[in-house]
Amino acid sequence: MIWVPLVTSIFLASGLGGLIPGGTRANVFERIFVVFLILGTLVGVVVITYMLYNAYKYRDRPALAESDAKDRPRLGEIPTGGGGGRKLFVSFFLSSIIVLSLITWTYGTLLFVEAGDVPQEDEFVVKVTGFQFGWKFEYPNGHTTSGELRIPEGQRIRLLGTSEDVFHAFGIPGLRVKMDTIPGQETSTWVLADEPGSYQAQCYELCGVGHSYMTADIIVMENADFEAWYANTTATANETATANQTVAA
């Protein structure tokens, strides 16, 4: 869509590009969470502190200082001396700046995630197919695995999803990846892992009695190990293994 590169270019041209987190999806969403947590905590501390200050300042006591007594509201009295609304204007102005800045930054950050969903040339594409109740993965060379996906570290991988039967949703919580897999349609997302490790993919769409068992192992390998493993995979070897599994079943 045309507005994605347009808004992204505005961020870069305005010098805000450096504020947008990059890297893995996990890094992006973690940064969003941390920013909202810090800002929410700060606002809460300011509001509660100001509330407690006024509660203490205007507490009911016999020896109320003269300077405080004149500002203390009385029963049935219309408050005066508010400064013509200056406090309200300043608080509204500062709040607007904070909220608009937060919305703009969050929107620009999510654009980074969405921009990754746009297919690029020379991508490593893995087809993800859901079925009751498991996952199949097809690599660019035609090699197919069931229940296990191997990817290299530090490389963005394109995932193309579909389903053989009913609606499924493929998600890897540890890598902050999720996409719907719909019969007769193809969806797309991307995944990037910055270090080797093992993760688990799950189905996030209630798809039948075996839904809770619809998992897959995601193995992130070092680049050299992945290239060595991938070089020994072929479509012919996979088709033979699949045929043998079918006969054994």
C-alpha positions, -999 to 999 in steps of 0.1 A, spaced: 0 0 0 12 34 -9 9 49 26 34 25 41 65 38 23 51 73 24 49 74 62 82 55 66 99 81 44 84 109 65 99 93 97 133 90 80 133 125 66 123 140 99 152 124 117 129 100 137 141 70 119 167 63 146 140 62 173 122 33 155 135 -1 169 147 -26 144 159 -62 144 136 -91 154 99 -88 160 105 -97 196 128 -67 200 102 -44 185 73 -55 206 95 -56 237 105 -20 231 68 -10 227 60 -28 260 89 -11 279 80 24 266 43 20 276 53 5 310 77 34 318 53 61 306 23 46 324 43 42 356 56 78 354 21 92 348 7 71 377 34 83 400 28 120 391 -10 117 395 -9 98 428 18 121 442 -2 152 433 -34 137 447 -17 128 480 -1 163 482 -35 180 479 -51 156 503 -25 164 529 -25 201 521 -62 205 525 -67 180 553 -92 189 581 -72 204 610 -80 231 635 -48 251 630 -51 256 592 -25 281 581 -39 314 568 -22 310 534 -38 276 529 -72 286 543 -79 311 516 -73 285 489 -93 258 506 -128 253 491 -157 256 514 -191 238 513 -214 256 488 -187 280 476 -178 284 439 -140 281 436 -122 312 425 -86 322 418 -80 294 393 -57 315 372 -81 318 343 -77 282 333 -39 283 328 -33 251 347 -59 233 327 -45 246 294 -9 236 304 -19 202 316 -40 196 284 -12 209 262 14 187 277 -9 156 278 -17 162 241 20 163 232 28 131 251 -2 112 237 4 123 201 41 116 203 34 81 217 8 74 190 32 86 163 61 66 176 40 34 181 26 38 146 60 42 131 73 12 150 44 -10 138 51 1 103 85 -15 106 68 -48 114 43 -44 85 69 -34 60 85 -67 67 54 -84 54 60 -70 19 77 -97 -2 113 -90 -13 135 -105 -39 158 -133 -31 140 -141 2 142 -175 18 106 -186 16 91 -215 36 55 -226 29 36 -235 61 5 -257 57 -18 -265 85 -39 -297 88 -58 -315 114 -37 -317 136 -2 -307 126 20 -285 105 40 -291 73 69 -270 61 81 -269 25 115 -253 18 125 -236 -15 142 -268 -28 110 -288 -23 121 -305 9 92 -310 32 91 -317 70 63 -323 94 63 -309 129 97 -293 126 110 -261 111 147 -253 109 158 -217 101 191 -199 102 199 -172 128 201 -136 118 182 -141 85 147 -129 77 126 -158 66 93 -154 47 65 -177 58 36 -184 34 7 -200 52 -23 -220 40 -45 -249 53 -56 -282 39 -89 -284 58 -102 -258 83 -90 -225 97 -58 -226 117 -35 -199 130 3 -205 131 21 -187 160 55 -188 176 52 -169 209 89 -168 216 95 -150 183 63 -129 183 51 -144 151 15 -152 142 -5 -156 110 -38 -172 100 -38 -202 77 -69 -203 56 -81 -230 31 -78 -218 -5 -59 -187 5 -23 -177 11 -12 -155 40 23 -141 46 45 -130 75 82 -130 84 104 -143 112 138 -134 124 157 -149 152 190 -133 165 205 -163 182 203 -202 180 177 -219 201 145 -239 202 110 -226 202 75 -241 199 48 -232 174 12 -237 182 -22 -233 166 -42 -203 179 -75 -211 161 -98 -237 177 -98 -263 149 -111 -296 164 -105 -321 191 -68 -323 185 -62 -285 186 -41 -285 218 -18 -311 203 -12 -291 171 24 -280 178 57 -279 159 94 -275 169 111 -244 156 149 -249 156 171 -218 150 205 -229 138 238 -212 133 243 -202 97 270 -227 89 251 -256 105 219 -246 87 237 -244 53 253 -278 59 219 -293 69 200 -277 40 226 -288 14 218 -324 23 180 -320 19 163 -328 -14 128 -330 -26 134 -366 -38 146 -378 -5 116 -362 13 91 -377 -11 106 -411 -5 104 -407 32 69 -395 30 59 -425 9 75 -448 34 56 -432 62 24 -436 43 30 -473 37 40 -479 73 8 -461 85 
